[in-house]
Amino acid sequence: MIHIYCGNGKGKTTAAVGLAVRAAGSGKKVLFIQFFKNGVSSEMNVLKKLENISVLFEPKYYGRVSNMTKEEAEAGKEAYSKLLLDGIRQAEKESADVVVLDEIISAYNHGFIGKEPLLSFLDSIKAEVVMTGREPAEELCQRADYITEMRKIKHPFDRGIMARKGIEF
């Protein structure tokens, strides 16, 4: 089945990590792929150590889409498209039971990955798939079996408090 964790609230990646850990704990093979993140967040430190979980990410951080130069955006598109294709190949090769595509919705919405490769993957994969990000496109929602929205009601960032290691990243 296909899961979407979306919304402007905190917890999308955290929910995906929780499902990945649960699946790995039951003996399932998990592939956790991060887009727009460079693999140094605290949750990735733990996932890299767990049996049954493989992680993929682009080591170069290109920044927020709204702040990228044209050159950074082009380089990011190339890198994230390759990351998706590498992830698809690895999921098939390893017969992954669960594939987490963290921030794939943002990559999809901003054109950093091709629509066709992701939609074809979703239509053909025989694994549980989790996608995270804000404002999922209608075609992603139509393919989803679960859609969970995290809604921000109040957040310390609104008071100028930056993300804290171990709590927000």
NUVEX-308921 format. One record per residue: residue number from 0; residue in three letters; x, y, z of N, C-alpha, C, O in turn. Coordinates in steps of 0.001 Angstrom, whole numbers. Layout:
% NUVEX-308921
+-----+------+---------+---------+---------+---------+---------+---------+---------+---------+---------+---------+---------+---------+
: seq : type :      nu :      nv :      nw :     cau :     cav :     caw :      cu :      cv :      cw :      ou :      ov :      ow :
+-----+------+---------+---------+---------+---------+---------+---------+---------+---------+---------+---------+---------+---------+
: NUM :  ALA :       X :       Y :       Z :       X :       Y :       Z :       X :       Y :       Z :       X :       Y :       Z :
...
+-----+------+---------+---------+---------+---------+---------+---------+---------+---------+---------+---------+---------+---------+
% end
This chain:
% NUVEX-308921
+-----+------+---------+---------+---------+---------+---------+---------+---------+---------+---------+---------+---------+---------+
: seq : type :      nu :      nv :      nw :     cau :     cav :     caw :      cu :      cv :      cw :      ou :      ov :      ow :
+-----+------+---------+---------+---------+---------+---------+---------+---------+---------+---------+---------+---------+---------+
:   0 :  MET :     831 :   -1180 :       0 :       0 :       0 :       0 :     873 :    1240 :       0 :    2061 :    1179 :     315 :
:   1 :  ILE :     281 :    2348 :    -351 :     999 :    3615 :    -446 :     507 :    4561 :     645 :    -692 :    4771 :     824 :
:   2 :  HIS :    1475 :    5125 :    1367 :    1197 :    6061 :    2457 :    1706 :    7433 :    2062 :    2757 :    7552 :    1434 :
:   3 :  ILE :     968 :    8466 :    2425 :    1427 :    9846 :    2301 :    1318 :   10497 :    3669 :     258 :   10495 :    4295 :
:   4 :  TYR :    2451 :   11062 :    4126 :    2467 :   11881 :    5331 :    2749 :   13292 :    4841 :    3835 :   13575 :    4337 :
:   5 :  CYS :    1770 :   14179 :    4989 :    1871 :   15513 :    4402 :    1437 :   16566 :    5414 :    1071 :   16248 :    6545 :
:   6 :  GLY :    1483 :   17822 :    4988 :    1015 :   18922 :    5813 :    2130 :   19866 :    6190 :    3300 :   19614 :    5903 :
:   7 :  ASN :    1757 :   20963 :    6840 :    2744 :   21969 :    7223 :    3208 :   21793 :    8662 :    3931 :   22640 :    9187 :
:   8 :  GLY :    2802 :   20711 :    9299 :    3195 :   20456 :   10682 :    4420 :   19578 :   10803 :    4846 :   18944 :    9837 :
:   9 :  LYS :    4974 :   19549 :   11982 :    6136 :   18738 :   12321 :    5711 :   17274 :   12429 :    4623 :   16979 :   12922 :
:  10 :  GLY :    6563 :   16359 :   11972 :    6309 :   14945 :   12226 :    6209 :   14042 :   11022 :    6030 :   12835 :   11189 :
:  11 :  LYS :    6318 :   14567 :    9817 :    6192 :   13725 :    8622 :    7338 :   12710 :    8537 :    7112 :   11509 :    8391 :
:  12 :  THR :    8557 :   13213 :    8630 :    9710 :   12315 :    8585 :    9727 :   11408 :    9807 :   10053 :   10226 :    9701 :
:  13 :  THR :    9379 :   11953 :   10957 :    9365 :   11167 :   12186 :    8402 :    9985 :   12065 :    8722 :    8879 :   12499 :
:  14 :  ALA :    7238 :   10212 :   11486 :    6281 :    9119 :   11274 :    6845 :    8088 :   10315 :    6677 :    6887 :   10527 :
:  15 :  ALA :    7515 :    8544 :    9260 :    8116 :    7611 :    8298 :    9223 :    6788 :    8952 :    9345 :    5591 :    8692 :
:  16 :  VAL :   10023 :    7422 :    9796 :   11077 :    6711 :   10525 :   10457 :    5664 :   11444 :   10941 :    4535 :   11526 :
:  17 :  GLY :    9397 :    6041 :   12124 :    8720 :    5090 :   13015 :    8213 :    3868 :   12273 :    8370 :    2742 :   12745 :
:  18 :  LEU :    7610 :    4083 :   11120 :    7129 :    2947 :   10337 :    8296 :    2095 :    9852 :    8203 :     868 :    9849 :
:  19 :  ALA :    9401 :    2732 :    9438 :   10584 :    2000 :    8980 :   11152 :    1125 :   10098 :   11497 :     -34 :    9870 :
:  20 :  VAL :   11246 :    1680 :   11296 :   11765 :     927 :   12441 :   10830 :    -236 :   12778 :   11291 :   -1347 :   13041 :
:  21 :  ARG :    9532 :      12 :   12771 :    8561 :   -1040 :   13040 :    8704 :   -2176 :   12020 :    8723 :   -3352 :   12383 :
:  22 :  ALA :    8804 :   -1804 :   10748 :    8923 :   -2819 :    9694 :   10220 :   -3612 :    9850 :   10214 :   -4840 :    9752 :
:  23 :  ALA :   11332 :   -2914 :   10093 :   12615 :   -3598 :   10274 :   12576 :   -4516 :   11491 :   13129 :   -5616 :   11466 :
:  24 :  GLY :   11923 :   -4059 :   12552 :   11801 :   -4875 :   13758 :   11019 :   -6147 :   13540 :   11176 :   -7107 :   14294 :
:  25 :  SER :   10176 :   -6173 :   12515 :    9408 :   -7384 :   12216 :   10111 :   -8251 :   11165 :    9564 :   -9257 :   10715 :
:  26 :  GLY :   11331 :   -7850 :   10779 :   12100 :   -8632 :    9820 :   11973 :   -8195 :    8372 :   12537 :   -8832 :    7483 :
:  27 :  LYS :   11242 :   -7123 :    8124 :   11090 :   -6645 :    6748 :   12323 :   -5865 :    6307 :   13011 :   -5257 :    7127 :
:  28 :  LYS :   12596 :   -5888 :    5005 :   13692 :   -5110 :    4420 :   13172 :   -3723 :    4075 :   12154 :   -3580 :    3397 :
:  29 :  VAL :   13882 :   -2701 :    4549 :   13455 :   -1310 :    4367 :   14529 :    -547 :    3599 :   15722 :    -660 :    3883 :
:  30 :  LEU :   14079 :     226 :    2627 :   14949 :    1161 :    1929 :   14427 :    2560 :    2238 :   13280 :    2881 :    1925 :
:  31 :  PHE :   15268 :    3391 :    2853 :   14893 :    4745 :    3272 :   15689 :    5726 :    2433 :   16914 :    5785 :    2539 :
:  32 :  ILE :   14999 :    6503 :    1593 :   15650 :    7430 :     676 :   15233 :    8857 :    1035 :   14044 :    9145 :    1168 :
:  33 :  GLN :   16216 :    9748 :    1191 :   15921 :   11137 :    1526 :   16271 :   12071 :     374 :   17355 :   11991 :    -205 :
:  34 :  PHE :   15336 :   12956 :      56 :   15526 :   14019 :    -922 :   15601 :   15343 :    -167 :   14957 :   15492 :     871 :
:  35 :  PHE :   16364 :   16293 :    -661 :   16533 :   17618 :     -61 :   17168 :   17570 :    1323 :   17125 :   18559 :    2054 :
:  36 :  LYS :   17745 :   16455 :    1686 :   18460 :   16320 :    2952 :   19744 :   15562 :    2634 :   19775 :   14757 :    1703 :
:  37 :  ASN :   20792 :   15810 :    3393 :   22082 :   15223 :    3040 :   22539 :   14089 :    3955 :   23735 :   13809 :    4046 :
:  38 :  GLY :   21605 :   13442 :    4624 :   21934 :   12248 :    5387 :   22586 :   12475 :    6729 :   23058 :   11517 :    7342 :
:  39 :  VAL :   22631 :   13702 :    7213 :   23308 :   13952 :    8490 :   22337 :   14201 :    9645 :   22774 :   14516 :   10752 :
:  40 :  SER :   21049 :   14069 :    9413 :   20092 :   14290 :   10496 :   20181 :   13158 :   11512 :   20644 :   12062 :   11198 :
:  41 :  SER :   19740 :   13432 :   12709 :   19867 :   12467 :   13809 :   19164 :   11152 :   13519 :   19668 :   10091 :   13885 :
:  42 :  GLU :   18001 :   11204 :   12865 :   17308 :    9942 :   12581 :   18093 :    9074 :   11607 :   18046 :    7847 :   11692 :
:  43 :  MET :   18815 :    9700 :   10682 :   19616 :    8920 :    9733 :   20785 :    8242 :   10449 :   21181 :    7136 :   10082 :
:  44 :  ASN :   21339 :    8905 :   11469 :   22423 :    8293 :   12241 :   21989 :    6957 :   12826 :   22770 :    6006 :   12854 :
:  45 :  VAL :   20754 :    6882 :   13288 :   20246 :    5640 :   13876 :   19861 :    4640 :   12792 :   20196 :    3460 :   12893 :
:  46 :  LEU :   19169 :    5093 :   11769 :   18721 :    4170 :   10713 :   19894 :    3463 :   10050 :   19791 :    2289 :    9693 :
:  47 :  LYS :   21008 :    4168 :    9883 :   22192 :    3567 :    9245 :   22729 :    2383 :   10046 :   23411 :    1522 :    9492 :
:  48 :  LYS :   22432 :    2334 :   11329 :   22956 :    1288 :   12203 :   22039 :      69 :   12314 :   22458 :    -971 :   12821 :
:  49 :  LEU :   20814 :     183 :   11853 :   19843 :    -891 :   12045 :   19915 :   -1936 :   10940 :   20044 :   -1622 :    9757 :
:  50 :  GLU :   19827 :   -3176 :   11368 :   19734 :   -4264 :   10395 :   18431 :   -4117 :    9625 :   17450 :   -3577 :   10138 :
:  51 :  ASN :   18431 :   -4591 :    8421 :   17247 :   -4592 :    7555 :   16906 :   -3215 :    6994 :   15935 :   -3087 :    6249 :
:  52 :  ILE :   17688 :   -2169 :    7336 :   17405 :    -847 :    6778 :   18616 :    -376 :    5976 :   19734 :    -319 :    6489 :
:  53 :  SER :   18377 :     -42 :    4721 :   19386 :     594 :    3864 :   18962 :    2043 :    3675 :   17772 :    2340 :    3570 :
:  54 :  VAL :   19934 :    2938 :    3632 :   19617 :    4350 :    3439 :   20329 :    4878 :    2195 :   21458 :    4493 :    1891 :
:  55 :  LEU :   19649 :    5756 :    1499 :   20209 :    6455 :     346 :   19894 :    7938 :     497 :   18822 :    8310 :     975 :
:  56 :  PHE :   20828 :    8770 :      89 :   20628 :   10210 :     129 :   21660 :   10839 :    -789 :   22646 :   10204 :   -1161 :
:  57 :  GLU :   21427 :   12075 :   -1143 :   22388 :   12853 :   -1919 :   23262 :   13593 :    -913 :   22748 :   14412 :    -151 :
:  58 :  PRO :   24572 :   13329 :    -888 :   25414 :   13953 :     134 :   25555 :   15472 :       7 :   25876 :   16142 :     988 :
:  59 :  LYS :   25322 :   16015 :   -1170 :   25421 :   17470 :   -1329 :   24074 :   18098 :    -992 :   23033 :   17675 :   -1493 :
:  60 :  TYR :   24113 :   19095 :    -152 :   22909 :   19838 :     189 :   22840 :   21063 :    -705 :   23748 :   21894 :    -697 :
:  61 :  TYR :   21771 :   21178 :   -1475 :   21620 :   22269 :   -2427 :   20851 :   23455 :   -1849 :   20757 :   24496 :   -2499 :
:  62 :  GLY :   20308 :   23324 :    -662 :   19578 :   24406 :     -24 :   18087 :   24306 :    -258 :   17591 :   23368 :    -883 :
:  63 :  ARG :   17392 :   25290 :     256 :   15937 :   25367 :      64 :   15660 :   25755 :   -1379 :   16388 :   26558 :   -1962 :
:  64 :  VAL :   14623 :   25192 :   -1946 :   14285 :   25456 :   -3343 :   14148 :   26959 :   -3592 :   14623 :   27466 :   -4608 :
:  65 :  SER :   13507 :   27662 :   -2676 :   13271 :   29096 :   -2863 :   14559 :   29923 :   -2863 :   14569 :   31053 :   -3351 :
:  66 :  ASN :   15642 :   29368 :   -2320 :   16907 :   30101 :   -2253 :   17954 :   29619 :   -3255 :   19045 :   30186 :   -3321 :
:  67 :  MET :   17644 :   28588 :   -4033 :   18633 :   28027 :   -4957 :   18870 :   28942 :   -6150 :   17948 :   29568 :   -6674 :
:  68 :  THR :   20126 :   29002 :   -6561 :   20435 :   29665 :   -7824 :   19981 :   28731 :   -8951 :   19663 :   27567 :   -8709 :
:  69 :  LYS :   19954 :   29241 :  -10160 :   19586 :   28419 :  -11308 :   20554 :   27238 :  -11452 :   20136 :   26123 :  -11765 :
:  70 :  GLU :   21833 :   27486 :  -11224 :   22845 :   26428 :  -11324 :   22640 :   25368 :  -10243 :   22734 :   24172 :  -10521 :
:  71 :  GLU :   22361 :   25800 :   -9014 :   22107 :   24844 :   -7931 :   20869 :   24015 :   -8226 :   20855 :   22807 :   -7989 :
:  72 :  ALA :   19828 :   24660 :   -8743 :   18595 :   23937 :   -9067 :   18849 :   22892 :  -10151 :   18362 :   21767 :  -10047 :
:  73 :  GLU :   19592 :   23243 :  -11170 :   19891 :   22283 :  -12247 :   20714 :   21109 :  -11717 :   20442 :   19955 :  -12046 :
:  74 :  ALA :   21717 :   21411 :  -10898 :   22535 :   20348 :  -10310 :   21690 :   19476 :   -9382 :   21847 :   18255 :   -9365 :
:  75 :  GLY :   20797 :   20097 :   -8613 :   19906 :   19345 :   -7728 :   18970 :   18442 :   -8507 :   18743 :   17298 :   -8115 :
:  76 :  LYS :   18425 :   18940 :   -9603 :   17528 :   18117 :  -10429 :   18251 :   16885 :  -10950 :   17706 :   15781 :  -10936 :
:  77 :  GLU :   19477 :   17080 :  -11408 :   20259 :   15943 :  -11903 :   20538 :   14944 :  -10773 :   20386 :   13735 :  -10953 :
:  78 :  ALA :   20942 :   15455 :   -9624 :   21285 :   14589 :   -8489 :   20061 :   13839 :   -7961 :   20146 :   12641 :   -7688 :
:  79 :  TYR :   18933 :   14522 :   -7815 :   17755 :   13872 :   -7240 :   17089 :   12916 :   -8222 :   16505 :   11914 :   -7810 :
:  80 :  SER :   17170 :   13214 :   -9510 :   16660 :   12269 :  -10509 :   17475 :   10979 :  -10464 :   16922 :    9881 :  -10526 :
:  81 :  LYS :   18800 :   11127 :  -10356 :   19673 :    9954 :  -10244 :   19378 :    9192 :   -8954 :   19329 :    7962 :   -8954 :
:  82 :  LEU :   19182 :    9918 :   -7863 :   18874 :    9281 :   -6581 :   17609 :    8443 :   -6677 :   17573 :    7318 :   -6180 :
:  83 :  LEU :   16574 :    8977 :   -7310 :   15330 :    8218 :   -7471 :   15567 :    6957 :   -8295 :   15126 :    5874 :   -7910 :
:  84 :  LEU :   16252 :    7088 :   -9416 :   16497 :    5917 :  -10266 :   17364 :    4885 :   -9555 :   17105 :    3686 :   -9661 :
:  85 :  ASP :   18394 :    5335 :   -8827 :   19214 :    4410 :   -8036 :   18365 :    3715 :   -6975 :   18519 :    2518 :   -6733 :
:  86 :  GLY :   17472 :    4471 :   -6349 :   16590 :    3898 :   -5332 :   15644 :    2861 :   -5904 :   15422 :    1816 :   -5293 :
:  87 :  ILE :   15089 :    3140 :   -7065 :   14193 :    2181 :   -7715 :   14947 :     893 :   -8013 :   14444 :    -201 :   -7753 :
:  88 :  ARG :   16155 :    1021 :   -8558 :   16964 :    -170 :   -8858 :   17293 :    -946 :   -7584 :   17198 :   -2173 :   -7557 :
:  89 :  GLN :   17680 :    -230 :   -6533 :   18035 :    -901 :   -5283 :   16815 :   -1581 :   -4664 :   16931 :   -2695 :   -4152 :
:  90 :  ALA :   15664 :    -942 :   -4700 :   14440 :   -1544 :   -4142 :   14125 :   -2852 :   -4852 :   13750 :   -3838 :   -4218 :
:  91 :  GLU :   14279 :   -2854 :   -6166 :   14005 :   -4070 :   -6934 :   15062 :   -5133 :   -6671 :   14728 :   -6302 :   -6478 :
:  92 :  LYS :   16330 :   -4743 :   -6661 :   17436 :   -5681 :   -6452 :   17368 :   -6345 :   -5084 :   17578 :   -7551 :   -4960 :
:  93 :  GLU :   17075 :   -5553 :   -4061 :   17043 :   -6061 :   -2689 :   15676 :   -6614 :   -2291 :   15510 :   -7099 :   -1173 :
:  94 :  SER :   14706 :   -6545 :   -3187 :   13335 :   -6963 :   -2870 :   12856 :   -6291 :   -1586 :   12400 :   -6956 :    -656 :
:  95 :  ALA :   12965 :   -4988 :   -1549 :   12553 :   -4227 :    -361 :   11077 :   -4451 :     -83 :   10256 :   -4484 :    -999 :
:  96 :  ASP :   10753 :   -4605 :    1194 :    9358 :   -4735 :    1622 :    8726 :   -3369 :    1842 :    7525 :   -3186 :    1644 :
:  97 :  VAL :    9556 :   -2405 :    2258 :    9097 :   -1041 :    2534 :   10089 :     -71 :    1901 :   11300 :    -213 :    2065 :
:  98 :  VAL :    9568 :     910 :    1182 :   10406 :    1957 :     597 :    9882 :    3296 :    1091 :    8732 :    3659 :     841 :
:  99 :  VAL :   10741 :    4024 :    1794 :   10381 :    5359 :    2276 :   11032 :    6383 :    1353 :   12240 :    6343 :    1120 :
: 100 :  LEU :   10232 :    7289 :     838 :   10697 :    8367 :     -37 :   10465 :    9686 :     698 :    9458 :   10363 :     494 :
: 101 :  ASP :   11417 :   10027 :    1553 :   11289 :   11200 :    2408 :   11507 :   12471 :    1605 :   12539 :   12619 :     951 :
: 102 :  GLU :   10559 :   13382 :    1646 :   10549 :   14658 :     914 :   10416 :   14484 :    -599 :   10709 :   15407 :   -1359 :
: 103 :  ILE :    9977 :   13312 :   -1033 :    9769 :   13093 :   -2468 :    8665 :   13992 :   -3008 :    8704 :   14385 :   -4173 :
: 104 :  ILE :    7693 :   14316 :   -2186 :    6582 :   15158 :   -2660 :    7105 :   16535 :   -3063 :    6668 :   17087 :   -4073 :
: 105 :  SER :    8027 :   17090 :   -2293 :    8630 :   18369 :   -2659 :    9446 :   18241 :   -3935 :    9374 :   19100 :   -4814 :
: 106 :  ALA :   10220 :   17172 :   -4037 :   11019 :   16953 :   -5249 :   10112 :   16829 :   -6470 :   10427 :   17344 :   -7542 :
: 107 :  TYR :    9001 :   16151 :   -6299 :    8025 :   15967 :   -7385 :    7356 :   17295 :   -7751 :    7284 :   17661 :   -8924 :
: 108 :  ASN :    6871 :   18007 :   -6739 :    6157 :   19260 :   -6983 :    7016 :   20331 :   -7649 :    6514 :   21128 :   -8443 :
: 109 :  HIS :    8311 :   20351 :   -7328 :    9206 :   21385 :   -7856 :    9967 :   20929 :   -9099 :   10859 :   21634 :   -9570 :
: 110 :  GLY :    9623 :   19755 :   -9632 :   10242 :   19292 :  -10864 :   11671 :   18808 :  -10713 :   12422 :   18798 :  -11688 :
: 111 :  PHE :   12064 :   18406 :   -9507 :   13426 :   17912 :   -9289 :   13575 :   16443 :   -9658 :   14690 :   15931 :   -9749 :
: 112 :  ILE :   12470 :   15780 :   -9866 :   12483 :   14410 :  -10380 :   11452 :   14350 :  -11497 :   10513 :   15145 :  -11533 :
: 113 :  GLY :   11632 :   13409 :  -12400 :   10650 :   13232 :  -13456 :    9374 :   12637 :  -12903 :    9416 :   11746 :  -12054 :
: 114 :  LYS :    8250 :   13119 :  -13372 :    6970 :   12585 :  -12912 :    6792 :   11133 :  -13322 :    6335 :   10309 :  -12531 :
: 115 :  GLU :    7155 :   10822 :  -14562 :    6938 :    9470 :  -15082 :    7679 :    8392 :  -14287 :    7079 :    7365 :  -13970 :
: 116 :  PRO :    8970 :    8586 :  -13949 :    9634 :    7532 :  -13165 :    8953 :    7256 :  -11823 :    8823 :    6099 :  -11424 :
: 117 :  LEU :    8518 :    8310 :  -11122 :    7874 :    8088 :   -9827 :    6513 :    7429 :   -9998 :    6201 :    6474 :   -9286 :
: 118 :  LEU :    5701 :    7918 :  -10923 :    4367 :    7339 :  -11107 :    4456 :    5888 :  -11575 :    3678 :    5050 :  -11119 :
: 119 :  SER :    5378 :    5578 :  -12466 :    5564 :    4194 :  -12919 :    5988 :    3296 :  -11763 :    5509 :    2171 :  -11624 :
: 120 :  PHE :    6902 :    3817 :  -10931 :    7350 :    3074 :   -9757 :    6173 :    2782 :   -8830 :    5998 :    1649 :   -8384 :
: 121 :  LEU :    5371 :    3798 :   -8542 :    4221 :    3611 :   -7650 :    3214 :    2623 :   -8230 :    2599 :    1854 :   -7490 :
: 122 :  ASP :    3046 :    2641 :   -9542 :    2076 :    1761 :  -10186 :    2548 :     317 :  -10277 :    1733 :    -587 :  -10460 :
: 123 :  SER :    3854 :      89 :  -10151 :    4364 :   -1269 :  -10361 :    4988 :   -1921 :   -9133 :    5145 :   -3142 :   -9109 :
: 124 :  ILE :    5347 :   -1150 :   -8118 :    6075 :   -1691 :   -6969 :    5200 :   -2648 :   -6168 :    3999 :   -2431 :   -6002 :
: 125 :  LYS :    5821 :   -3694 :   -5685 :    5128 :   -4683 :   -4858 :    5582 :   -4549 :   -3401 :    5748 :   -5550 :   -2704 :
: 126 :  ALA :    5778 :   -3331 :   -2956 :    6219 :   -3060 :   -1585 :    5341 :   -1968 :   -1003 :    4608 :   -1281 :   -1714 :
: 127 :  GLU :    5437 :   -1831 :     303 :    4802 :    -706 :     984 :    5637 :     523 :     657 :    6865 :     461 :     718 :
: 128 :  VAL :    5002 :    1636 :     314 :    5725 :    2859 :     -26 :    5208 :    3984 :     857 :    4001 :    4161 :    1023 :
: 129 :  VAL :    6144 :    4740 :    1419 :    5802 :    5897 :    2237 :    6413 :    7124 :    1563 :    7606 :    7144 :    1261 :
: 130 :  MET :    5596 :    8138 :    1330 :    6067 :    9400 :     761 :    5769 :   10519 :    1749 :    4700 :   10555 :    2357 :
: 131 :  THR :    6729 :   11436 :    1903 :    6500 :   12574 :    2788 :    6678 :   13879 :    2024 :    7344 :   13922 :     990 :
: 132 :  GLY :    6073 :   14942 :    2548 :    6221 :   16272 :    1987 :    4931 :   17061 :    2072 :    3901 :   16556 :    2518 :
: 133 :  ARG :    5004 :   18283 :    1644 :    3850 :   19182 :    1700 :    3099 :   19189 :     381 :    3694 :   19048 :    -687 :
: 134 :  GLU :    1801 :   19351 :     464 :     919 :   19552 :    -689 :    1092 :   18497 :   -1789 :    1529 :   18820 :   -2894 :
: 135 :  PRO :     755 :   17257 :   -1493 :     893 :   16218 :   -2518 :     -10 :   16485 :   -3719 :   -1151 :   16924 :   -3571 :
: 136 :  ALA :     517 :   16215 :   -4900 :    -246 :   16381 :   -6137 :   -1397 :   15380 :   -6180 :   -1336 :   14313 :   -5569 :
: 137 :  GLU :   -2424 :   15739 :   -6901 :   -3624 :   14910 :   -6978 :   -3315 :   13494 :   -7452 :   -3887 :   12532 :   -6939 :
: 138 :  GLU :   -2418 :   13356 :   -8425 :   -2104 :   12010 :   -8934 :   -1404 :   11148 :   -7892 :   -1512 :    9923 :   -7936 :
: 139 :  LEU :    -689 :   11767 :   -6956 :    -102 :   11009 :   -5854 :   -1183 :   10605 :   -4859 :   -1205 :    9473 :   -4375 :
: 140 :  CYS :   -2077 :   11541 :   -4561 :   -3184 :   11248 :   -3645 :   -4076 :   10128 :   -4180 :   -4531 :    9279 :   -3414 :
: 141 :  GLN :   -4322 :   10125 :   -5472 :   -5162 :    9097 :   -6064 :   -4551 :    7711 :   -5900 :   -5278 :    6725 :   -5781 :
: 142 :  ARG :   -3231 :    7627 :   -5892 :   -2551 :    6331 :   -5769 :   -2424 :    5890 :   -4307 :   -2158 :    4719 :   -4036 :
: 143 :  ALA :   -2609 :    6807 :   -3380 :   -2389 :    6524 :   -1959 :   -3533 :    5722 :   -1349 :   -4701 :    5881 :   -1705 :
: 144 :  ASP :   -3148 :    4853 :    -415 :   -4122 :    4115 :     395 :   -4317 :    4797 :    1743 :   -5392 :    4724 :    2338 :
: 145 :  TYR :   -3272 :    5458 :    2216 :   -3303 :    6216 :    3471 :   -2841 :    7636 :    3168 :   -1856 :    7830 :    2454 :
: 146 :  ILE :   -3533 :    8613 :    3695 :   -3046 :    9993 :    3669 :   -3230 :   10548 :    5079 :   -4347 :   10632 :    5589 :
: 147 :  THR :   -2115 :   10923 :    5692 :   -2142 :   11496 :    7029 :   -1554 :   12888 :    6951 :    -447 :   13083 :    6449 :
: 148 :  GLU :   -2315 :   13865 :    7457 :   -1855 :   15249 :    7418 :   -1416 :   15692 :    8801 :   -2149 :   15550 :    9779 :
: 149 :  MET :    -196 :   16237 :    8867 :     308 :   16861 :   10072 :      28 :   18359 :    9932 :     512 :   19002 :    9001 :
: 150 :  ARG :    -746 :   18901 :   10852 :   -1152 :   20299 :   10752 :    -490 :   21104 :   11856 :    -581 :   20758 :   13034 :
: 151 :  LYS :     172 :   22175 :   11468 :     810 :   23052 :   12453 :    -244 :   23936 :   13093 :    -979 :   24647 :   12406 :
: 152 :  ILE :    -310 :   23886 :   14401 :   -1163 :   24792 :   15156 :    -289 :   25852 :   15822 :    -632 :   27033 :   15862 :
: 153 :  LYS :     847 :   25396 :   16342 :    1790 :   26293 :   17001 :    3172 :   25663 :   16851 :    3310 :   24443 :   16934 :
: 154 :  HIS :    4194 :   26489 :   16633 :    5551 :   25967 :   16451 :    6549 :   27015 :   16943 :    6363 :   28204 :   16685 :
: 155 :  PRO :    7606 :   26595 :   17647 :    8601 :   27549 :   18150 :    9267 :   28384 :   17047 :    9712 :   29501 :   17310 :
: 156 :  PHE :    9340 :   27867 :   15836 :    9940 :   28615 :   14729 :    9224 :   29950 :   14521 :    9836 :   30939 :   14119 :
: 157 :  ASP :    7918 :   29962 :   14801 :    7146 :   31194 :   14662 :    7623 :   32289 :   15618 :    7341 :   33469 :   15408 :
: 158 :  ARG :    8348 :   31892 :   16671 :    8903 :   32842 :   17636 :   10396 :   33058 :   17393 :   11082 :   33669 :   18212 :
: 159 :  GLY :   10894 :   32550 :   16259 :   12303 :   32736 :   15913 :   13227 :   31685 :   16477 :   14446 :   31832 :   16385 :
: 160 :  ILE :   12687 :   30624 :   17058 :   13516 :   29556 :   17607 :   13840 :   28575 :   16481 :   12947 :   27974 :   15885 :
: 161 :  MET :   15131 :   28427 :   16205 :   15575 :   27572 :   15107 :   15470 :   26088 :   15485 :   15335 :   25739 :   16658 :
: 162 :  ALA :   15536 :   25231 :   14472 :   15467 :   23784 :   14674 :   16590 :   23336 :   15611 :   17725 :   23808 :   15532 :
: 163 :  ARG :   16227 :   22403 :   16503 :   17164 :   21908 :   17506 :   17554 :   20475 :   17198 :   16704 :   19640 :   16890 :
: 164 :  LYS :   18860 :   20196 :   17286 :   19359 :   18851 :   17012 :   18742 :   17865 :   17994 :   18683 :   18119 :   19197 :
: 165 :  GLY :   18289 :   16748 :   17468 :   17692 :   15711 :   18294 :   16197 :   15911 :   18509 :   15515 :   15001 :   18980 :
: 166 :  ILE :   15687 :   17071 :   18175 :   14251 :   17334 :   18307 :   13628 :   17554 :   16931 :   12687 :   16855 :   16557 :
: 167 :  GLU :   14148 :   18517 :   16181 :   13612 :   18765 :   14836 :   14482 :   18151 :   13739 :   14017 :   17965 :   12614 :
: 168 :  PHE :   15717 :   17841 :   14049 :   16561 :   17185 :   13047 :   17560 :   16279 :   13707 :   18360 :   15640 :   13024 :
+-----+------+---------+---------+---------+---------+---------+---------+---------+---------+---------+---------+---------+---------+
% end
